[in-house]
Amino acid sequence: MTELELKTSLQFEELEGFLARMLVIRHFEQAVEERYRDGEIPGFVHLAIGQEAVAVGACSALAPGDVITSTHRSHAHTLAKGTPARAVMAELYGKVDGCSRGRGGSMHLYDVERGNLGSSAVVGGALGVAAGAALAFKMHGEERVAVPFFGDGATSSGLFHEAMNLAALWGLPVVFLCENNRWAESTPFAQHSPIDDLRERALAYGMSALRADGQDVEAVFHAATEALVHARSGRGPVLLVAETYRLAPHNVGDSQEYRDRAEFEQSRATQDPIVKLRERLALSDERFAELERGAEAITVDAVEFSRHSPDPDPGELLKDVYA
């Protein structure tokens, strides 16, 4: 198991930019929860509150040609990869201006133009897509990397091991990014994983692995940067484990009866990545409020845009469906 070195500190302006992007994700998801509870958003929604630093840190390290795949908890990744808030919110509303033209909803966000090859409601379901994209990059001689996001529960799935095995065997440019929030829906980590350090999953495949504090956006950025350099240079795939906290239920409406209430409240009080970064930057109340107003304005605009976006044409229901 190979450890990769982290780089020097980022500048204040860069970190403040990360904070602004994390705030957009936070306000966006809080609005999604409100609109979902009011019955405006259909289907199911899974919030990434508490995990924003992983999405922003990793996606900020990507080169323009790199691609991602995502999970049922995909809003943060999609926003961090550059899809406008209007397009993401409209998709959640099931509207034609959504990034998937209103056909996917919360768990199936696509934006191929911006390098998002899609999220999957199936646990680990998009890992094969990322490995396939990486194989194409290698066959075409392109210096591009695929980054599949997935949770700790997916590391016990067959597709995870198939994708890891083939990526290692063929030396594919993939950074497997595990968001380890230590919950596989309602199953605690100790009950679904036979090992405590998920980097050990890479041992069987002779793959490099590293771990980052998922509540520290700079740590994630540096770890992702190192992993991307490794994969892009032809030295094979990397498993990156970001240790993070899910500071929200599994999905909106989940009562979390399976979770110790004291542990949950303690995590919310001490592990918020936005609070951690704000304190590190020592931002004044005025500056932080200014950043929050900007994030709120983007979110309000996205909601209003989505409310007025047209519904998809039922006549195009079978368009792009292949059997």
C-alpha positions in Angstrom: 0.0 0.0 0.0 1.6 3.2 -1.2 1.2 6.5 0.6 1.3 9.6 -1.6 2.6 12.9 -0.3 0.5 16.1 0.1 1.5 19.4 -1.4 2.0 22.8 0.2 -0.9 25.0 1.5 -3.3 26.8 -0.8 -3.6 30.6 -0.8 -6.3 32.3 1.2 -8.3 33.3 -1.9 -8.4 29.7 -3.2 -9.7 28.4 0.1 -12.3 31.2 0.3 -13.4 30.2 -3.2 -13.7 26.6 -2.0 -15.8 27.8 1.0 -18.1 29.8 -1.4 -18.7 26.6 -3.5 -19.4 24.6 -0.4 -21.9 27.1 0.8 -23.7 27.0 -2.6 -24.0 23.2 -2.1 -25.2 23.5 1.5 -27.9 26.2 0.7 -28.9 24.2 -2.4 -29.5 21.1 -0.4 -31.3 22.8 2.4 -33.6 24.3 -0.2 -34.1 20.9 -1.8 -35.1 19.5 1.6 -37.7 22.3 2.1 -39.1 22.0 -1.4 -39.2 18.2 -1.1 -41.1 18.3 2.2 -43.5 20.8 0.7 -44.3 18.3 -2.1 -42.7 20.3 -5.0 -39.9 17.8 -5.7 -40.9 14.2 -6.6 -39.1 11.0 -6.0 -36.5 10.5 -3.3 -33.6 12.8 -2.4 -30.4 12.1 -0.6 -28.5 15.0 0.9 -24.7 15.3 1.1 -24.7 17.7 4.0 -21.5 17.2 5.8 -19.7 15.8 2.8 -19.3 19.0 0.8 -15.5 19.2 1.3 -15.0 15.9 -0.5 -17.0 17.0 -3.6 -15.4 20.5 -3.8 -11.9 19.4 -3.0 -11.8 16.5 -5.4 -13.6 18.3 -8.3 -11.3 21.3 -7.9 -8.3 19.1 -8.6 -9.7 17.8 -11.9 -8.4 18.8 -15.3 -10.9 20.0 -17.8 -11.0 16.7 -19.7 -11.4 14.5 -16.6 -14.8 12.8 -15.9 -16.7 11.7 -12.8 -19.4 9.3 -12.0 -21.6 9.6 -8.9 -24.1 7.9 -6.6 -27.6 8.4 -5.3 -26.2 11.2 -3.2 -25.1 13.2 -6.3 -26.1 16.9 -5.9 -22.8 18.0 -4.4 -20.7 16.2 -7.0 -22.7 17.6 -9.9 -22.6 21.1 -8.6 -18.9 20.9 -7.8 -18.1 19.6 -11.3 -19.6 22.7 -12.8 -23.2 22.0 -13.7 -25.3 25.2 -13.0 -27.6 25.2 -10.0 -30.5 26.0 -12.3 -29.9 22.8 -14.3 -29.5 20.6 -11.2 -32.6 22.0 -9.5 -34.7 21.8 -12.6 -33.8 18.1 -12.9 -34.9 17.5 -9.4 -38.2 19.1 -10.3 -38.4 16.8 -13.3 -38.4 19.7 -15.8 -37.2 19.9 -19.3 -34.4 22.4 -18.5 -32.9 19.9 -16.1 -29.4 18.5 -16.8 -31.0 15.1 -17.7 -33.9 16.8 -19.5 -36.2 15.9 -16.6 -35.9 12.2 -17.0 -33.6 11.3 -14.2 -34.4 13.2 -11.1 -32.3 13.4 -8.0 -30.5 10.1 -8.4 -29.7 10.2 -12.1 -27.9 13.4 -12.8 -25.9 13.6 -16.1 -23.9 16.4 -17.7 -21.6 14.8 -20.3 -20.6 18.2 -21.7 -19.1 19.0 -18.3 -17.6 15.6 -17.7 -20.3 14.1 -15.5 -21.0 10.6 -17.0 -23.9 10.2 -14.6 -25.0 9.0 -11.2 -26.7 5.7 -10.4 -29.3 4.8 -7.8 -27.6 1.3 -7.6 -24.9 1.1 -4.9 -21.6 1.1 -6.8 -23.5 1.1 -10.1 -21.4 3.7 -11.8 -18.0 2.2 -11.1 -18.0 0.2 -14.3 -18.9 3.3 -16.3 -15.8 5.1 -14.9 -13.6 2.1 -15.6 -14.9 1.9 -19.1 -14.3 5.6 -19.7 -10.7 5.2 -18.4 -10.2 2.3 -20.8 -11.3 4.5 -23.6 -8.9 7.2 -22.5 -6.0 4.7 -22.5 -6.9 3.2 -25.9 -7.0 6.7 -27.4 -3.8 7.9 -25.7 -5.6 10.7 -23.9 -4.2 12.1 -20.7 -7.6 12.1 -18.9 -8.7 10.4 -15.7 -12.0 9.0 -14.5 -13.1 9.6 -10.9 -16.0 7.5 -9.6 -17.4 8.6 -6.3 -18.9 5.9 -4.1 -19.6 5.2 -0.5 -18.1 2.7 2.0 -21.0 0.4 1.5 -20.1 -0.1 -2.2 -16.7 -1.5 -1.3 -18.5 -4.8 -0.5 -20.2 -4.9 -3.9 -19.1 -7.1 -6.7 -18.9 -4.3 -9.2 -16.4 -2.5 -7.0 -14.0 -5.4 -7.1 -14.5 -6.1 -10.8 -13.8 -2.4 -11.6 -10.7 -2.4 -9.2 -9.4 -5.6 -10.6 -9.6 -4.6 -14.3 -8.3 -1.1 -13.6 -5.3 -2.5 -11.9 -4.8 -5.3 -14.5 -5.0 -2.9 -17.4 -3.3 0.1 -15.7 -6.3 2.3 -16.2 -6.3 6.0 -15.3 -8.9 5.8 -12.5 -9.0 7.4 -9.1 -11.5 5.4 -7.1 -12.8 7.9 -4.6 -14.6 6.4 -1.6 -16.6 8.7 0.6 -16.4 6.8 3.9 -19.1 8.2 6.1 -19.2 4.9 7.9 -22.9 4.2 7.1 -24.2 1.9 4.4 -27.6 3.4 4.5 -28.7 2.2 8.0 -25.9 -0.4 8.5 -22.9 0.9 10.5 -19.4 0.4 9.2 -18.4 -2.2 11.7 -21.3 -4.5 10.5 -20.6 -4.3 6.8 -16.8 -4.1 6.4 -14.4 -6.8 7.6 -11.6 -4.2 7.8 -11.3 -0.8 9.4 -8.9 0.8 7.0 -10.5 0.7 3.5 -7.1 1.4 1.9 -6.4 -2.3 2.5 -9.0 -3.0 -0.3 -6.2 -1.9 -2.7 -3.7 -4.5 -1.5 -5.3 -7.3 -3.4 -4.8 -5.4 -6.7 -1.4 -4.0 -6.1 -2.9 -0.6 -6.2 -1.7 2.6 -4.7 -3.9 4.0 -1.9 -4.2 7.0 0.3 -6.5 8.5 2.8 -7.6 12.1 3.4 -9.6 14.0 6.1 -12.9 14.5 4.2 -13.9 17.4 6.5 -10.8 19.3 5.3 -11.3 20.6 1.8 -7.6 21.4 1.3 -6.6 17.9 2.4 -9.0 16.4 -0.1 -7.7 18.7 -2.8 -4.1 17.8 -2.3 -4.8 14.0 -2.0 -6.9 14.1 -5.1 -4.2 16.1 -6.9 -1.6 13.5 -6.0 -3.8 10.6 -7.0 -4.7 12.3 -10.4 -1.0 12.9 -11.2 -0.3 9.2 -10.4 -3.1 7.9 -12.6 -2.6 10.4 -15.4 1.1 9.5 -15.7 0.4 5.9 -16.6 1.3 4.5 -13.2 -2.1 2.9 -12.7 -5.2 3.5 -10.7 -5.4 4.8 -7.1 -7.9 4.2 -4.3 -8.5 7.4 -2.4 -10.5 7.1 0.9 -12.0 10.3 2.2 -13.0 9.9 5.8 -16.2 12.0 6.1 -19.4 12.4 8.1 -23.0 12.3 6.9 -24.6 15.1 8.9 -28.0 14.4 7.6 -30.3 11.3 7.4 -29.7 8.8 4.6 -32.6 10.4 2.7 -35.1 13.1 3.5 -37.7 11.4 5.7 -35.3 8.9 7.3 -35.9 9.0 11.1 -32.4 7.5 11.8 -33.8 5.3 14.6 -30.8 3.1 13.9 -28.3 5.9 14.8 -27.2 7.0 18.3 -28.7 10.5 18.7 -25.8 11.7 20.9 -23.3 10.6 18.2 -25.2 12.3 15.5 -25.5 15.6 17.4 -21.8 15.4 18.4 -20.8 15.0 14.8 -23.0 17.9 13.7 -21.4 20.1 16.4 -17.8 19.2 15.7 -17.5 17.9 12.1 -19.1 20.5 9.8 -16.6 21.1 7.0 -18.0 24.6 6.4 -17.6 25.7 10.0 -14.1 24.2 10.1 -12.9 26.1 7.0 -14.6 29.4 8.2 -12.7 29.1 11.5 -9.5 28.3 9.8 -9.8 31.4 7.5 -10.9 33.5 10.5 -13.5 35.2 8.4 -15.4 38.1 9.8 -19.1 37.7 10.4 -19.7 40.3 7.6 -17.6 38.4 5.0 -19.1 35.1 5.9 -22.6 36.6 5.7 -21.7 38.0 2.2 -20.7 34.6 1.0 -23.9 33.1 2.4 -26.0 35.7 0.7 -24.4 34.9 -2.6 -25.1 31.1 -2.1 -28.7 31.8 -1.1 -29.2 34.1 -4.1 -28.0 31.3 -6.5 -30.3 28.8 -4.7 -33.4 31.1 -4.8 -32.8 31.7 -8.5 -32.5 28.0 -9.2 -35.8 27.2 -7.4 -37.7 30.0 -9.2 -36.2 29.0 -12.6 -37.3 25.4 -12.0 -40.8 26.3 -11.0 -41.3 28.0 -14.3 -39.5 25.5 -16.5 -41.7 23.4 -18.7 -42.5 19.8 -18.2 -41.0 17.3 -20.6 -43.0 16.4 -23.7 -44.7 13.1 -23.1 -44.3 12.3 -26.8 -40.5 12.1 -26.2 -40.8 9.6 -23.5 -39.0 6.8 -25.4 -36.4 9.1 -27.0 -32.9 7.9 -26.3 -34.2 4.6 -24.9 -32.3 1.6 -26.3 -32.9 -2.1 -25.8 
